[in-house]
């Protein structure tokens, strides 16, 4: 574990140094991040111009969900997007061989070696929205709710990573998958709203089939003391299961990969 953390630090240090060569991107990225956050908040605010609650959620409760949505979109665009593009490019050009032959886990190398630090602004803004929404609640979350929330956020990161890897690993057979992330975002886009406001069939889909509810709604509900420990345990099991499936699928794909030298 320590070895992989040191390697990850080396990867990201190199990526940060590369990103710093284009510092104007920071200003552009910051402006775009603020505009995107305003758009997301405005979208939920429009609904509350006509109603006091959205399902059982007040404006500031729903704002928690929006903040988490902005945060995890930022994480996705900061880490997952750059690596997805590289995986597709490596498979198309045949340069995946250089990753597979290195003395390092190929999935770790291929999926986590790149980072776009400017997208971290979305993460900071999203966390700021979450904190602001919490300060507007009648009661600030206790220690147990906060710990449970952090655990669920870690599970959400693993779930997002696993779903992304399950999709992008298909590129070993279907090379033209540049826009594969759009398929995931079709579902993830619904995560900006509390899933409890949707019809039962869609709620089940977004909770148990494509578990986007575990990325935004459920962590927010824990902070509001609406859910208990059982959901955290289920989220941990779900995250672990999806991660294992993504690892097995990657290894299966690698075994059937027709390399450039074959």
N, C-alpha and C positions, 0 to 999 in steps of 0.2 A: 504493500500500500504506500509506504513512504517513497519507494522508488517512483511509483506512478505519479504521486503528488509533485515530486521534484521535476519529473518530465513535463507535467502539465504546466508548472511554473515556468519552465524554459520555453515551452510553446508560446505561452501567453506573453511572456516578456518580449520575445521576438516579434509577435504580432503587434504589441503596443508600440514598439520602436518603429515598425513599418507604418502603422497608422499615424504616428506623430510626424511623419514626413509630409502629411497632407493636413495641416492644422486648420485650414479653412473649412474642412469637412465638419469640424467641431461646431462652428457657428451655424452652418447650414443644418446640421443634424439637430442642434438644440432648438432652432426655430421650428423645424418640422415636428419635433417631439412635442413642443408646446401646442402647436396647431392640432396635432393628432389627439392630444389629451383633451383639448377644448372641444373637439368634435365629438369624442366619446362621451364626455360629460354633458354636452349640449343635447346629444341624442337621448339620454335618459331624462334630462330635465324637461324636454318637450312633453313627455308623457305626463309629468307631474304638473303641467300647466292645466291639465284637464281632470286630474284626480289627486286625491291626497295619499293614496296608497296604490302600489302596483302588486296585486295579489295581497299578501300580508306584509309587504315591505314598504317602509317609509322612504322618503327621498334619500336621507343620509345612510340608511341601511343598504339601499340599492347602490349607493355611491361606493360602499365597501367592495361590492362585486365589480364595479367599473374599475376601481383602483387596482384590484387584483388582475383584472383582464389586461389593463395597460402594462402592469408589471411583467406578466408572463409573456405578453407579446414582445416586450422589450428583450427578455431573456432569449426568446425564440429567434429574434432577428439578430441578436448579438452573438449567439453561439451556434444555434442549429442551422440557420440559413446559410452562413458561409461554408460550413462543412458539407451540407447537402449539395451545394453547387460543386464543391470540389470532388465529392464522391462520384457524381454523374460525369464530371469531366474526366476523371481518372479512368472510369470504366469505358467511356467512349474512345479515349485516346490510347488505351492499353497501358497507361502508366500506373495502374493499380498494382502492377507487379512490384514496383519499388516500395510500396507499403506492405504488401504481403510477405516480402522477403526480409523485412527488418525484424530484429530480435525484440519485438514488442507486440502486444495484442493488437491485431489489425483493426478491430472495431474501435478500440480506444483511440488509436492513432487517426483513423479516417474520420471519426465523428466528433472529436474534441480538440483537434490541433489548431483550428482557426478561431479567431475572435475579432469582432468589429467593435472596438471600445466606444465609438461614438453612440452606438445604440444603447449604451448604458444609461444615457440620459432618460430614456423611456422608463427604465427600471426605477430610477430615482424619483421621477415624477409620479409614477404609479404608487410607490411607497409613500410619497407625500400625500397623495389623495387618500390612501388607506388611513394614514395617521389623522388627517383632517376629519375624515368621516367618523373615526373613533372618538375624537374630541367632542363631536357633536352628539354623542350618545349620552343618555341619562346616567349611565354607569360605565366606567372604564373596565375592560376585561381583567379578571383576576389572574393570578400566576398560573393556575391549572389550565385555564382557557388559552392563555398566551403560549404555554408549552405545547398544548394540543394543536394550536394554530401553526406553530413553527413546524411541527411534525407533519401536518397535512400539507404545508407548502413544500416541504422536501419530497413528499410523496407526489405532489402535483408536478414537480420538476422531473421526477423519474417517469411518471406517466406520459408527460409530453415528449420526453426523450424517446421512450419506448415506442410510442405511436409513430413518431417521425421515422425511427429506424426501421420499423416494420414496413412503412411505405417506401422508403428510399432503397431498401435492400432489393426491392423488385427491379431496380435498375440493372441488376446482373442479368436479367432476362429481357427486360423492356428498356432499352438504353435511353430512349427519348422521354425522360421523366423530369425535365427541367422545372415544370410547373406542378410537380407532385404535391408540394406543400399547400397549394391552393385547395386541394381536396380535403386536407385536414382542416384548413381554415374555414371551409364551408360549414363545418360543425363547430369549430372553435369560436366562430363569430357569434354564435348563439350564447356563448359564455359571458358576454357583456351584460346579460340580463339574468336575474335569478331563475333557475330552471323550474322552480315551483309555479311560475306564472304560465307555463306552457301546458297544452293538453296532456292527459296522462300518457298516451302512447309516445309522444315526443319526449316527455320527462323520463320515461323508461329508457328510450334510445340514448339520450344524453347522459344517463347515469350508469347504465350497465352495458350498453353496446359500444358506444364511443364515449368513454367516461369523462366528458368535459365538465360535468358538475363537480367532480373532485378537484378541479383546477381553480374554480372561482367560487361557486355558490356554497359548497360545503365548508371550505375554510372560513368564509365570511359568516356562515351560520354558527360555526363554533365560537367565533368572537362575540356573537350576539347571544350566546348561551341557548341556542335553539337545538343543538345536537349534543350527543354524549360520546363517551369513550368508544362505544361499539363502532361508530362510523370511522374513527381514527384507525381502529384495528382492521376494519374492512379495507380502508384506503391503503394501509401498509401491505396487506396481503395482495391487493390488486396491483399495486406498484411493483412489488417483488415478482408477481406472476408475469406481468407484461414485460418486465426487464429480462427475465429468464427466457421468455418466448422470443424476444428480439435478439438475444444472444445466440440461441439455437438456430434461429432463422438465418442470421448472418453467417454462422459457421457452415450451415447447409449450403448457402449461396456461394461461399468461398470455395467449397469443395467442388462445386459445379461450374466455377468460373473458367472460361476459356481465355487464358492469359495471352498476352501479345507474343510470347515465345512458343506457344503451343500450336 
